[in-house]
Amino acid sequence: MSIFEWFFERNNPGPTGSIETYHHKLYWPRIWIIIAGLTALFAVLFFIYAVPFHRFEGFESKSAYLGSFFTLCYLVASYYIYVKPDYKNMGFLGFIDNPFRYTDDINRFMLFFQLFLLPGKILTIPIVNLFSLLSKLRSSNEIDQEKYR
């Protein structure tokens, strides 16, 4: 933070974005949820299991478990955390620092954090919706079986 930012925006800071936590529900047709969910599940399982344990010969199993654990933590964090920067306060042209505001630095960091979490969101949202769909189908199937008993 420069001295200009400290003097000029100390009393009247600009708008910043927000960080929210919620679940994202896909309203797609069932077949697309199944296709996207199975594809994402295959990609995650390949990345968690096949890459650390079978691709790298010098990889120790302890390191592979640690890598898998941090991958799962990243996926859980990317599913639950939604970063929404204020796009109107991103500096000059969206990427050049405004020397008189520190809130544009915060919004740019939030944008980079949002981009960092994007691959995890692309993988986890279809997987969670696939499991939600399968649990609904299973519960409706159990209800139908109880009617005919």
C-alpha positions, -999 to +999 in steps of 0.1 A: +000+000+000+015+033-011+014+065+009-010+080-016-035+052-010-031+056+027-038+094+026-064+096-001-087+066+006-083+063+044-116+081+052-137+072+021-127+037+008-141+025-025-164-005-029-150-040-025-164-073-035-177-100-012-169-136-003-199-158+001-205-195+009-234-214-006-242-245-026-246-242-063-274-261-079-274-270-116-308-268-133-297-289-163-315-319-178-308-351-160-287-366-189-263-336-189-259-337-151-250-374-154-226-369-183-209-339-167-208-355-133-193-387-145-167-369-166-157-347-137-157-376-113-134-395-137-111-365-140-109-360-102-103-397-095-076-398-122-059-367-108-061-379-071-053-416-077-035-423-110-012-393-112+004-393-078+005-431-073+013-445-108+028-418-129+057-406-108+082-434-100+101-414-074+070-403-056+067-417-021+034-429-009+034-404+019+038-375-006+011-390-028-013-391+002-004-356+011-010-344-025-043-362-027-054-346+007-045-311-005-063-317-038-094-327-019-091-297+004-088-274-027-119-290-043-140-286-011-129-250-007-136-242-044-171-257-040-180-237-009-163-204-015-177-179-040-156-148-045-173-118-061-151-088-067-165-054-075-157-051-112-162-013-112-133-008-088-105-028-105-081+001-112-074+017-145-086-006-174-091-034-150-055-043-144-034-011-139-030+000-103-047+031-092-021+048-070-048+067-050-069+037-040-061+005-021-095-011-026-087-018-063-058-039-050-083-059-029-107-064-058-079-075-082-067-100-056-103-113-053-105-116-091-072-137-091-085-158-063-118-163-082-098-175-112-077-198-089-108-215-077-125-218-111-111-252-121-122-267-088-157-253-093-159-268-128-151-302-113-170-302-081-203-287-090-213-314-115-201-341-091-221-329-062-252-324-084-247-360-098-247-374-062-277-352-054-296-365-084-287-402-076-298-398-040-331-383-052-336-411-077-328-437-051-352-422-025-380-420-051-373-456-061-375-467-025-409-449-021-422-466-052-412-500-039-429-494-006-462-486-024-463-520-041-456-540-009 
